[in-house]
Amino acid sequence: MGMLSPARIRAALTVVVLALGLSACGINNVPTYEERAKSAWSEVQNQYQRRADLIPNLVETVKGFAQQEREVLTQVTEARAKATQIQVDASTVTDPEKFRQFQEAQNQLSGALGRLLATVERYPELKSNANFLALQSQLEGTENRIAVARRDYIEAVRVYNTELRTIPGRWIASIVYPDAKPMETFAATAGSDRPPQVQF
């Protein structure tokens, strides 16, 4: 078996140096950050689905104690149906209109749930029901998980979008990943900048 010629050794070393140089300059940042953002989005969807799964039991429990609250119960049920119909998966978070529709449906569901929980205040026997208390606790925990998942998604999207807009990531994306598009992120709900009014 013969020895490698100096020219082949130089060529092999050049390939190794180039490969290390490309990986060091961030050629893999765009897909890496994109996958992190998609993973974070999956967790957001997971938590919204968890909330949607809790709602039928909550509605049934409230219905047993507060039949006259049909309008509020109907609003929650309809908002849940609308929220679960609008699907934005990891491949479509780059579509501003679909993302806006998803966020709007989730905000409507949050508002309907808030109205439902406010009506519960009129029913002391419901507020002390063990099943209702357990569901309310699970719902509160889920709302906290949603907030954390959204925060993590927003940060992952910030990193990814920044990579697409800054150099050298912008150049790398235009050459190596031309299909890479900025992802959408959550906007504050209208009126969330004002504190809620409390009446005594």
C-alpha positions in Angstrom: 0.0 0.0 0.0 1.6 3.3 -1.1 1.9 6.5 0.8 -0.3 9.5 0.2 1.2 12.1 -2.0 1.8 15.6 -0.4 -0.8 17.0 -2.8 -3.5 14.6 -1.5 -2.5 15.3 2.1 -2.8 19.1 1.4 -6.2 18.6 -0.3 -7.5 16.5 2.6 -6.3 19.1 5.1 -7.9 21.9 3.1 -11.3 20.0 3.2 -11.0 19.5 6.9 -10.1 23.2 7.5 -12.9 24.4 5.3 -15.4 22.1 7.0 -14.3 23.4 10.4 -14.4 27.0 9.2 -17.9 26.7 7.8 -19.2 25.1 11.0 -17.5 27.7 13.1 -19.0 30.6 11.0 -22.5 29.4 11.8 -23.6 27.7 8.6 -25.8 25.4 10.7 -27.3 28.2 12.9 -30.3 28.8 10.7 -31.7 25.2 10.7 -30.7 24.8 14.4 -32.5 27.9 15.5 -35.5 27.0 13.2 -35.8 23.6 14.8 -35.7 25.1 18.3 -38.4 27.6 17.4 -40.6 24.8 15.9 -40.0 22.7 19.0 -41.1 25.6 21.2 -44.1 26.1 19.0 -45.1 22.4 19.5 -45.0 23.0 23.3 -47.3 26.1 22.9 -49.8 24.0 20.9 -49.5 21.2 23.5 -50.5 23.5 26.3 -53.4 25.1 24.4 -54.6 21.6 23.7 -54.4 20.7 27.4 -56.6 23.7 28.1 -59.1 22.8 25.4 -59.3 19.3 26.9 -60.1 20.6 30.4 -63.0 22.9 29.2 -65.7 20.2 28.5 -65.4 18.9 32.1 -65.4 22.5 33.5 -68.5 23.4 31.5 -70.4 20.3 32.6 -69.5 20.9 36.2 -70.7 24.5 36.1 -73.8 23.4 34.1 -74.8 21.1 37.0 -74.9 24.1 39.4 -75.7 27.0 37.2 -78.2 26.0 34.5 -79.3 29.6 34.1 -75.8 30.6 32.8 -76.5 29.0 29.4 -75.3 32.1 27.5 -71.9 32.0 29.1 -71.6 28.3 28.8 -72.5 28.5 25.1 -69.9 31.2 24.6 -67.2 29.0 26.1 -68.2 26.0 24.1 -68.3 27.9 20.9 -65.0 29.7 21.6 -63.4 26.3 22.3 -64.8 24.8 19.1 -63.4 27.8 17.1 -60.0 27.6 18.8 -59.6 23.9 18.1 -60.6 24.3 14.5 -57.8 26.8 13.6 -54.6 24.9 13.4 -51.2 26.5 12.9 -48.5 23.9 12.8 -44.7 24.4 12.9 -44.6 24.6 9.1 -47.0 27.5 8.9 -45.8 29.8 11.7 -44.4 31.9 8.9 -47.9 32.8 7.7 -48.9 36.1 9.4 -52.6 35.7 8.6 -53.0 32.1 9.9 -51.0 33.0 13.0 -53.2 36.0 13.7 -56.3 33.9 13.3 -54.9 31.3 15.7 -54.0 34.0 18.3 -57.4 35.7 18.0 -59.3 32.4 18.5 -57.2 31.6 21.6 -57.8 35.2 22.9 -61.5 34.7 22.4 -61.4 31.5 24.3 -59.4 33.1 27.2 -62.1 35.9 27.4 -65.0 33.4 27.4 -63.3 31.4 30.2 -62.7 34.5 32.2 -66.4 35.4 31.9 -67.4 31.8 33.0 -65.1 32.0 36.0 -66.5 35.4 36.9 -70.1 34.0 36.9 -69.0 31.3 39.3 -68.7 33.9 42.0 -72.5 34.0 42.2 -72.6 30.3 43.2 -71.0 29.6 46.5 -71.9 25.9 46.4 -70.1 25.6 43.1 -67.1 27.4 44.3 -66.8 24.8 47.1 -67.4 21.8 44.9 -64.3 19.5 45.0 -64.6 18.6 41.3 -64.8 22.3 40.3 -61.9 23.3 42.5 -59.7 20.5 41.0 -60.7 21.7 37.4 -60.1 25.3 38.3 -56.7 24.4 39.7 -55.7 22.4 36.6 -56.9 25.3 34.4 -54.8 27.8 36.4 -51.8 25.6 36.1 -52.4 25.2 32.4 -52.6 29.0 31.9 -49.3 29.3 33.6 -47.8 26.6 31.4 -49.2 28.4 28.3 -47.5 31.6 29.5 -44.2 29.8 29.9 -44.5 28.0 26.6 -45.3 31.3 24.8 -42.3 33.0 26.5 -40.0 30.2 25.4 -41.4 30.3 21.8 -41.0 34.1 21.6 -37.4 33.8 22.6 -36.7 31.0 20.2 -38.3 32.9 17.4 -36.3 36.1 18.4 -33.0 34.1 18.1 -34.1 32.6 14.7 -35.4 35.8 13.2 -32.3 37.7 14.3 -30.1 35.1 12.6 -32.0 35.6 9.4 -31.7 39.4 9.6 -28.0 39.8 10.7 -24.7 39.1 9.0 -23.4 36.4 8.4 -26.7 34.5 9.0 -28.5 36.6 6.4 -25.9 35.7 3.8 -25.8 32.1 4.8 -29.6 31.8 4.7 -29.8 33.5 1.3 -27.2 31.1 -0.2 -27.7 27.8 1.7 -31.3 28.1 3.0 -33.2 30.3 0.6 -36.6 29.0 1.8 -36.0 30.2 5.4 -38.6 32.8 6.4 -39.0 34.8 9.6 -41.5 33.3 12.0 -44.5 35.0 13.6 -44.6 35.7 17.3 -47.4 36.6 19.7 -48.5 40.1 20.1 -50.1 41.5 23.2 -53.8 41.3 23.4 -55.6 44.5 22.8 -56.2 46.3 26.1 -53.6 44.3 28.0 -51.6 47.5 28.6 -54.4 48.8 30.8 -54.9 47.3 34.3 -58.2 45.6 34.9 -60.8 47.7 36.7 -61.7 46.4 40.2 -65.0 47.3 41.7 -65.9 46.9 45.4 
